[in-house]
């Protein structure tokens, strides 16, 4: 999930960006929007910060976040314009991945590990294409909903279970991790990428919110308007850092995309083992 605002260099457009930030905060789209204001507690260690993030994400998506995002990641009409825009952006990212895999034409019978599967937006269509799916999410509510959707479609070649990303084990042809990196602080992002690489025999497909002066500035605007239910932090990542970590794990980026709507920004990499 990603940080999302749009503006231009004109005074009018800057004002619109501020209004957009306020609007997004007021509808409390939480993790898909802005990070909350910094805590007044002294700076935590990287380990304690990471543990806090994991706990926040798990609790959020098992409670009020599940209802919100289950509607966004569905055909429900019970969404506002911001949430609809985010749905559109997320759907575009998923479709770009499916297009890559469809162009390759060799996914049938291959194993895919989808880390942070949510409600199955990517795992389910991959299963329908013939892949053998092992999909997990830190949220029990999310993974169970994904399993329910797959079962209702008669899908039998997909397993959904609850797990944090670090505990996922095994070896798979392809490992995917879409709209999850936003929950990882920079000091843990490298470890996450290395772990994803250790699971993949052939390739890793990962998306993240790119860290640029533009997005950082817009994120700061959003932090001026904290919403009551923004219970997870949002992290941006340097593109060069992600590239370097994939290279360290033994992968070379073969294809890449960028998806940007009004409230959704996502950099997408496909990296194949060298």
C-alpha positions as YAML, in Angstrom:
chain: A
units: angstrom
residues:
- id: 1
  name: UNK
  ca: [0.00, 0.00, 0.00]
- id: 2
  name: UNK
  ca: [1.35, 3.43, -0.90]
- id: 3
  name: UNK
  ca: [1.63, 7.17, -0.28]
- id: 4
  name: UNK
  ca: [-0.48, 9.08, -2.71]
- id: 5
  name: UNK
  ca: [-0.82, 12.75, -3.73]
- id: 6
  name: UNK
  ca: [-0.55, 14.70, -6.95]
- id: 7
  name: UNK
  ca: [0.43, 18.35, -7.54]
- id: 8
  name: UNK
  ca: [2.34, 20.63, -9.96]
- id: 9
  name: UNK
  ca: [4.60, 23.62, -9.64]
- id: 10
  name: UNK
  ca: [1.85, 26.20, -9.87]
- id: 11
  name: UNK
  ca: [0.48, 27.91, -6.79]
- id: 12
  name: UNK
  ca: [-3.01, 26.67, -7.59]
- id: 13
  name: UNK
  ca: [-1.87, 23.07, -7.91]
- id: 14
  name: UNK
  ca: [0.06, 23.23, -4.63]
- id: 15
  name: UNK
  ca: [-3.09, 24.39, -2.89]
- id: 16
  name: UNK
  ca: [-4.97, 21.48, -4.46]
- id: 17
  name: UNK
  ca: [-2.35, 19.08, -3.14]
- id: 18
  name: UNK
  ca: [-2.82, 20.44, 0.37]
- id: 19
  name: UNK
  ca: [-6.56, 20.05, 0.04]
- id: 20
  name: UNK
  ca: [-6.09, 16.51, -1.24]
- id: 21
  name: UNK
  ca: [-3.91, 15.70, 1.75]
- id: 22
  name: UNK
  ca: [-6.53, 17.06, 4.11]
- id: 23
  name: UNK
  ca: [-9.29, 15.17, 2.33]
- id: 24
  name: UNK
  ca: [-7.41, 11.90, 2.44]
- id: 25
  name: UNK
  ca: [-6.66, 12.31, 6.11]
- id: 26
  name: UNK
  ca: [-10.25, 13.18, 6.92]
- id: 27
  name: UNK
  ca: [-11.63, 10.04, 5.27]
- id: 28
  name: UNK
  ca: [-9.07, 8.04, 7.29]
- id: 29
  name: UNK
  ca: [-7.85, 5.71, 4.57]
- id: 30
  name: UNK
  ca: [-5.09, 4.82, 7.02]
- id: 31
  name: UNK
  ca: [-2.18, 2.73, 5.80]
- id: 32
  name: UNK
  ca: [-2.91, 3.58, 2.17]
- id: 33
  name: UNK
  ca: [-2.57, 7.26, 2.98]
- id: 34
  name: UNK
  ca: [-0.32, 9.00, 5.45]
- id: 35
  name: UNK
  ca: [1.95, 8.02, 8.29]
- id: 36
  name: UNK
  ca: [0.80, 9.23, 11.71]
- id: 37
  name: UNK
  ca: [2.57, 12.00, 13.54]
- id: 38
  name: UNK
  ca: [5.79, 10.98, 15.26]
- id: 39
  name: UNK
  ca: [5.47, 9.55, 18.75]
- id: 40
  name: UNK
  ca: [6.48, 11.71, 21.70]
- id: 41
  name: UNK
  ca: [8.38, 8.75, 23.11]
- id: 42
  name: UNK
  ca: [12.15, 8.75, 22.67]
- id: 43
  name: UNK
  ca: [13.50, 7.19, 19.46]
- id: 44
  name: UNK
  ca: [13.08, 3.39, 19.61]
- id: 45
  name: UNK
  ca: [15.67, 0.90, 18.42]
- id: 46
  name: UNK
  ca: [15.31, -0.56, 14.93]
- id: 47
  name: UNK
  ca: [14.19, -3.87, 16.41]
- id: 48
  name: UNK
  ca: [11.53, -2.44, 18.69]
- id: 49
  name: UNK
  ca: [10.31, -0.15, 15.91]
- id: 50
  name: UNK
  ca: [9.98, -3.12, 13.59]
- id: 51
  name: UNK
  ca: [8.11, -5.15, 16.21]
- id: 52
  name: UNK
  ca: [5.77, -2.21, 16.83]
- id: 53
  name: UNK
  ca: [5.09, -1.94, 13.10]
- id: 54
  name: UNK
  ca: [4.28, -5.65, 12.81]
- id: 55
  name: UNK
  ca: [1.91, -5.46, 15.78]
- id: 56
  name: UNK
  ca: [0.19, -2.35, 14.41]
- id: 57
  name: UNK
  ca: [-0.29, -3.86, 10.96]
- id: 58
  name: UNK
  ca: [-1.61, -7.16, 12.33]
- id: 59
  name: UNK
  ca: [-4.08, -5.47, 14.69]
- id: 60
  name: UNK
  ca: [-5.22, -2.93, 12.12]
- id: 61
  name: UNK
  ca: [-5.95, -5.45, 9.37]
- id: 62
  name: UNK
  ca: [-7.63, -7.82, 11.79]
- id: 63
  name: UNK
  ca: [-10.01, -5.10, 12.96]
- id: 64
  name: UNK
  ca: [-11.24, -1.83, 11.42]
- id: 65
  name: UNK
  ca: [-8.77, -2.03, 8.55]
- id: 66
  name: UNK
  ca: [-10.17, -5.34, 7.32]
- id: 67
  name: UNK
  ca: [-13.65, -3.95, 6.70]
- id: 68
  name: UNK
  ca: [-12.24, -0.90, 4.90]
- id: 69
  name: UNK
  ca: [-9.78, -2.74, 2.68]
- id: 70
  name: UNK
  ca: [-12.06, -5.67, 1.99]
- id: 71
  name: UNK
  ca: [-14.42, -3.16, 0.37]
- id: 72
  name: UNK
  ca: [-11.61, -1.44, -1.53]
- id: 73
  name: UNK
  ca: [-10.30, -4.76, -2.85]
- id: 74
  name: UNK
  ca: [-13.70, -5.85, -4.14]
- id: 75
  name: UNK
  ca: [-16.49, -4.63, -6.39]
- id: 76
  name: UNK
  ca: [-18.33, -2.98, -3.49]
- id: 77
  name: UNK
  ca: [-20.03, 0.35, -4.13]
- id: 78
  name: UNK
  ca: [-19.53, 1.32, -0.47]
- id: 79
  name: UNK
  ca: [-16.34, 3.28, -1.13]
- id: 80
  name: UNK
  ca: [-15.66, 7.00, -1.41]
- id: 81
  name: UNK
  ca: [-13.86, 8.65, -4.33]
- id: 82
  name: UNK
  ca: [-10.43, 8.38, -2.68]
- id: 83
  name: UNK
  ca: [-10.86, 4.69, -1.92]
- id: 84
  name: UNK
  ca: [-12.10, 4.10, -5.47]
- id: 85
  name: UNK
  ca: [-9.00, 5.81, -6.83]
- id: 86
  name: UNK
  ca: [-6.79, 3.57, -4.66]
- id: 87
  name: UNK
  ca: [-8.68, 0.50, -5.90]
- id: 88
  name: UNK
  ca: [-8.00, 1.62, -9.46]
- id: 89
  name: UNK
  ca: [-4.28, 2.08, -8.79]
- id: 90
  name: UNK
  ca: [-3.93, -1.26, -7.04]
- id: 91
  name: UNK
  ca: [-5.85, -3.03, -9.82]
- id: 92
  name: UNK
  ca: [-3.50, -1.48, -12.38]
- id: 93
  name: UNK
  ca: [-0.45, -2.80, -10.53]
- id: 94
  name: UNK
  ca: [-1.97, -6.29, -10.32]
- id: 95
  name: UNK
  ca: [-2.86, -6.22, -14.02]
- id: 96
  name: UNK
  ca: [0.68, -5.25, -14.99]
- id: 97
  name: UNK
  ca: [2.00, -8.30, -13.16]
- id: 98
  name: UNK
  ca: [-0.60, -10.55, -14.79]
- id: 99
  name: UNK
  ca: [0.31, -9.12, -18.20]
- id: 100
  name: UNK
  ca: [3.99, -9.97, -17.63]
- id: 101
  name: UNK
  ca: [3.14, -13.52, -16.64]
- id: 102
  name: UNK
  ca: [0.65, -13.94, -19.46]
- id: 103
  name: UNK
  ca: [3.26, -12.71, -21.97]
- id: 104
  name: UNK
  ca: [5.71, -15.33, -20.67]
- id: 105
  name: UNK
  ca: [3.07, -18.04, -21.05]
- id: 106
  name: UNK
  ca: [4.78, -20.50, -18.72]
- id: 107
  name: UNK
  ca: [3.15, -20.08, -15.29]
- id: 108
  name: UNK
  ca: [1.01, -23.24, -15.44]
- id: 109
  name: UNK
  ca: [2.30, -25.78, -12.94]
- id: 110
  name: UNK
  ca: [4.86, -23.37, -11.49]
- id: 111
  name: UNK
  ca: [4.94, -22.59, -7.77]
- id: 112
  name: UNK
  ca: [4.22, -19.05, -6.57]
- id: 113
  name: UNK
  ca: [4.59, -17.69, -3.04]
- id: 114
  name: UNK
  ca: [2.54, -14.52, -2.52]
- id: 115
  name: UNK
  ca: [3.70, -12.75, 0.64]
- id: 116
  name: UNK
  ca: [1.19, -10.27, 2.03]
- id: 117
  name: UNK
  ca: [-1.59, -11.63, -0.17]
- id: 118
  name: UNK
  ca: [-4.38, -9.51, 1.31]
- id: 119
  name: UNK
  ca: [-7.72, -10.81, 0.04]
- id: 120
  name: UNK
  ca: [-6.09, -12.65, -2.88]
- id: 121
  name: UNK
  ca: [-6.10, -9.91, -5.54]
- id: 122
  name: UNK
  ca: [-3.00, -11.41, -7.19]
- id: 123
  name: UNK
  ca: [-2.94, -14.98, -5.86]
- id: 124
  name: UNK
  ca: [-6.42, -15.89, -7.10]
- id: 125
  name: UNK
  ca: [-5.93, -14.88, -10.76]
- id: 126
  name: UNK
  ca: [-2.51, -16.57, -10.75]
- id: 127
  name: UNK
  ca: [-4.18, -19.75, -9.51]
- id: 128
  name: UNK
  ca: [-6.73, -19.40, -12.30]
- id: 129
  name: UNK
  ca: [-3.81, -19.25, -14.74]
- id: 130
  name: UNK
  ca: [-2.63, -22.64, -13.46]
- id: 131
  name: UNK
  ca: [0.03, -21.72, -10.90]
- id: 132
  name: UNK
  ca: [0.38, -23.62, -7.63]
- id: 133
  name: UNK
  ca: [-0.16, -20.92, -5.01]
- id: 134
  name: UNK
  ca: [1.06, -20.61, -1.43]
- id: 135
  name: UNK
  ca: [-0.24, -17.27, -0.14]
- id: 136
  name: UNK
  ca: [0.08, -15.72, 3.29]
- id: 137
  name: UNK
  ca: [-0.89, -12.56, 5.12]
- id: 138
  name: UNK
  ca: [-0.09, -11.26, 8.60]
- id: 139
  name: UNK
  ca: [-3.82, -10.66, 9.07]
- id: 140
  name: UNK
  ca: [-5.89, -13.74, 9.86]
- id: 141
  name: UNK
  ca: [-8.99, -11.90, 8.66]
- id: 142
  name: UNK
  ca: [-7.37, -11.12, 5.30]
- id: 143
  name: UNK
  ca: [-6.00, -14.61, 4.65]
- id: 144
  name: UNK
  ca: [-9.32, -16.22, 5.56]
- id: 145
  name: UNK
  ca: [-11.19, -13.86, 3.24]
- id: 146
  name: UNK
  ca: [-8.76, -14.74, 0.43]
- id: 147
  name: UNK
  ca: [-9.38, -18.42, 1.08]
- id: 148
  name: UNK
  ca: [-13.13, -17.85, 1.11]
- id: 149
  name: UNK
  ca: [-13.01, -16.06, -2.23]
- id: 150
  name: UNK
  ca: [-10.86, -18.77, -3.79]
- id: 151
  name: UNK
  ca: [-13.17, -21.52, -2.52]
- id: 152
  name: UNK
  ca: [-16.24, -19.73, -3.88]
- id: 153
  name: UNK
  ca: [-14.57, -19.76, -7.31]
- id: 154
  name: UNK
  ca: [-13.80, -23.45, -7.13]
- id: 155
  name: UNK
  ca: [-10.04, -22.91, -6.90]
- id: 156
  name: UNK
  ca: [-8.18, -25.86, -5.43]
- id: 157
  name: UNK
  ca: [-4.57, -25.11, -6.37]
- id: 158
  name: UNK
  ca: [-4.10, -22.33, -3.82]
- id: 159
  name: UNK
  ca: [-3.36, -22.47, -0.09]
- id: 160
  name: UNK
  ca: [-3.97, -19.41, 2.09]
- id: 161
  name: UNK
  ca: [-2.62, -19.12, 5.62]
- id: 162
  name: UNK
  ca: [-1.73, -16.57, 8.30]
- id: 163
  name: UNK
  ca: [1.92, -15.64, 8.79]
- id: 164
  name: UNK
  ca: [4.21, -12.65, 9.02]
- id: 165
  name: UNK
  ca: [6.54, -12.37, 6.04]
- id: 166
  name: UNK
  ca: [9.67, -13.25, 8.00]
- id: 167
  name: UNK
  ca: [8.25, -16.64, 9.00]
- id: 168
  name: UNK
  ca: [7.43, -17.78, 5.45]
- id: 169
  name: UNK
  ca: [9.56, -20.75, 4.43]
- id: 170
  name: UNK
  ca: [10.09, -22.95, 1.38]
- id: 171
  name: UNK
  ca: [11.31, -22.67, -2.20]
- id: 172
  name: UNK
  ca: [9.19, -21.38, -5.07]
- id: 173
  name: UNK
  ca: [9.65, -20.54, -8.74]
- id: 174
  name: UNK
  ca: [8.25, -17.05, -8.21]
- id: 175
  name: UNK
  ca: [7.88, -14.94, -5.06]
- id: 176
  name: UNK
  ca: [5.57, -11.91, -5.11]
- id: 177
  name: UNK
  ca: [5.21, -9.12, -2.57]
- id: 178
  name: UNK
  ca: [2.84, -6.36, -3.66]
- id: 179
  name: UNK
  ca: [1.97, -3.22, -1.70]
- id: 180
  name: UNK
  ca: [3.59, -4.58, 1.47]
- id: 181
  name: UNK
  ca: [6.93, -2.74, 1.62]
- id: 182
  name: UNK
  ca: [5.22, 0.41, 2.85]
- id: 183
  name: UNK
  ca: [5.01, -1.27, 6.29]
- id: 184
  name: UNK
  ca: [8.79, -1.80, 6.47]
- id: 185
  name: UNK
  ca: [11.17, 0.89, 7.78]
- id: 186
  name: UNK
  ca: [14.35, 1.37, 5.77]
- id: 187
  name: UNK
  ca: [16.52, -0.54, 8.26]
- id: 188
  name: UNK
  ca: [14.30, -3.63, 7.84]
- id: 189
  name: UNK
  ca: [13.57, -3.32, 4.12]
- id: 190
  name: UNK
  ca: [16.93, -4.82, 3.15]
- id: 191
  name: UNK
  ca: [16.35, -7.85, 5.35]
- id: 192
  name: UNK
  ca: [12.90, -8.29, 3.88]
- id: 193
  name: UNK
  ca: [14.24, -8.28, 0.32]
- id: 194
  name: UNK
  ca: [16.97, -10.76, 1.22]
- id: 195
  name: UNK
  ca: [14.37, -13.07, 2.75]
- id: 196
  name: UNK
  ca: [12.15, -12.86, -0.33]
- id: 197
  name: UNK
  ca: [15.19, -13.71, -2.45]
- id: 198
  name: UNK
  ca: [15.96, -16.75, -0.30]
- id: 199
  name: UNK
  ca: [12.50, -18.14, -1.10]
- id: 200
  name: UNK
  ca: [12.73, -17.65, -4.88]
- id: 201
  name: UNK
  ca: [14.38, -20.06, -7.32]
- id: 202
  name: UNK
  ca: [13.66, -17.97, -10.41]
- id: 203
  name: UNK
  ca: [12.27, -14.49, -9.75]
- id: 204
  name: UNK
  ca: [10.97, -11.93, -7.28]
- id: 205
  name: UNK
  ca: [8.19, -9.47, -8.08]
- id: 206
  name: UNK
  ca: [7.99, -6.60, -5.61]
- id: 207
  name: UNK
  ca: [6.31, -3.20, -5.42]
- id: 208
  name: UNK
  ca: [7.08, -0.27, -3.14]
- id: 209
  name: UNK
  ca: [6.36, 3.42, -2.67]
- id: 210
  name: UNK
  ca: [9.35, 5.28, -4.17]
- id: 211
  name: UNK
  ca: [11.17, 7.80, -2.00]
- id: 212
  name: UNK
  ca: [11.71, 11.02, -3.90]
- id: 213
  name: UNK
  ca: [11.78, 14.64, -2.78]
- id: 214
  name: UNK
  ca: [8.36, 15.00, -4.41]
- id: 215
  name: UNK
  ca: [6.63, 12.18, -2.52]
- id: 216
  name: UNK
  ca: [8.45, 12.97, 0.72]
- id: 217
  name: UNK
  ca: [7.18, 16.55, 0.53]
- id: 218
  name: UNK
  ca: [3.62, 15.45, -0.11]
- id: 219
  name: UNK
  ca: [3.83, 12.92, 2.73]
- id: 220
  name: UNK
  ca: [4.84, 15.72, 5.10]
- id: 221
  name: UNK
  ca: [1.76, 17.68, 4.05]
- id: 222
  name: UNK
  ca: [-0.39, 14.69, 4.96]
- id: 223
  name: UNK
  ca: [1.21, 14.41, 8.39]
- id: 224
  name: UNK
  ca: [-0.14, 17.86, 9.22]
- id: 225
  name: UNK
  ca: [-3.65, 16.36, 9.19]
- id: 226
  name: UNK
  ca: [-3.53, 13.15, 11.25]
- id: 227
  name: UNK
  ca: [-6.65, 10.98, 11.13]
- id: 228
  name: UNK
  ca: [-7.95, 9.12, 14.20]
- id: 229
  name: UNK
  ca: [-7.69, 5.66, 12.63]
- id: 230
  name: UNK
  ca: [-4.33, 5.97, 10.91]
- id: 231
  name: UNK
  ca: [-2.83, 3.23, 13.00]
- id: 232
  name: UNK
  ca: [0.06, 2.09, 10.80]
- id: 233
  name: UNK
  ca: [3.18, 3.92, 9.70]
- id: 234
  name: UNK
  ca: [3.95, 4.47, 6.01]
- id: 235
  name: UNK
  ca: [7.50, 4.13, 4.69]
- id: 236
  name: UNK
  ca: [8.95, 5.22, 1.36]
- id: 237
  name: UNK
  ca: [12.05, 3.57, -0.11]
- id: 238
  name: UNK
  ca: [14.91, 4.72, -2.32]
- id: 239
  name: UNK
  ca: [14.72, 2.99, -5.69]
- id: 240
  name: UNK
  ca: [18.51, 2.62, -5.80]
- id: 241
  name: UNK
  ca: [18.44, 0.89, -2.41]
- id: 242
  name: UNK
  ca: [15.86, -1.67, -3.57]
- id: 243
  name: UNK
  ca: [17.89, -2.32, -6.73]
- id: 244
  name: UNK
  ca: [21.07, -2.84, -4.72]
- id: 245
  name: UNK
  ca: [19.39, -5.22, -2.27]
- id: 246
  name: UNK
  ca: [17.95, -7.30, -5.10]
- id: 247
  name: UNK
  ca: [21.42, -7.47, -6.65]
- id: 248
  name: UNK
  ca: [22.91, -8.59, -3.31]
- id: 249
  name: UNK
  ca: [20.30, -11.36, -3.20]
- id: 250
  name: UNK
  ca: [21.44, -12.53, -6.64]
- id: 251
  name: UNK
  ca: [18.74, -10.98, -8.83]
- id: 252
  name: UNK
  ca: [18.75, -8.67, -11.84]
- id: 253
  name: UNK
  ca: [15.79, -6.43, -12.68]
- id: 254
  name: UNK
  ca: [14.32, -7.46, -16.00]
- id: 255
  name: UNK
  ca: [11.06, -5.49, -16.14]
- id: 256
  name: UNK
  ca: [9.72, -2.49, -14.27]
- id: 257
  name: UNK
  ca: [6.63, -0.33, -14.16]
- id: 258
  name: UNK
  ca: [5.32, 2.73, -12.36]
- id: 259
  name: UNK
  ca: [1.67, 3.17, -11.43]
- id: 260
  name: UNK
  ca: [0.38, 6.56, -10.38]
- id: 261
  name: UNK
  ca: [-3.19, 7.72, -9.81]
- id: 262
  name: UNK
  ca: [-4.34, 10.64, -7.68]
- id: 263
  name: UNK
  ca: [-3.86, 8.77, -4.40]
- id: 264
  name: UNK
  ca: [-1.77, 5.71, -5.27]
- id: 265
  name: UNK
  ca: [1.90, 5.49, -6.28]
- id: 266
  name: UNK
  ca: [3.70, 2.19, -6.77]
- id: 267
  name: UNK
  ca: [7.05, 1.22, -8.29]
- id: 268
  name: UNK
  ca: [7.04, -2.35, -9.56]
- id: 269
  name: UNK
  ca: [10.10, -4.55, -10.23]
- id: 270
  name: UNK
  ca: [10.43, -8.02, -11.69]
- id: 271
  name: UNK
  ca: [13.88, -9.39, -10.83]
- id: 272
  name: UNK
  ca: [15.21, -12.71, -12.10]
- id: 273
  name: UNK
  ca: [17.93, -14.81, -10.52]
- id: 274
  name: UNK
  ca: [21.29, -14.32, -12.19]
...
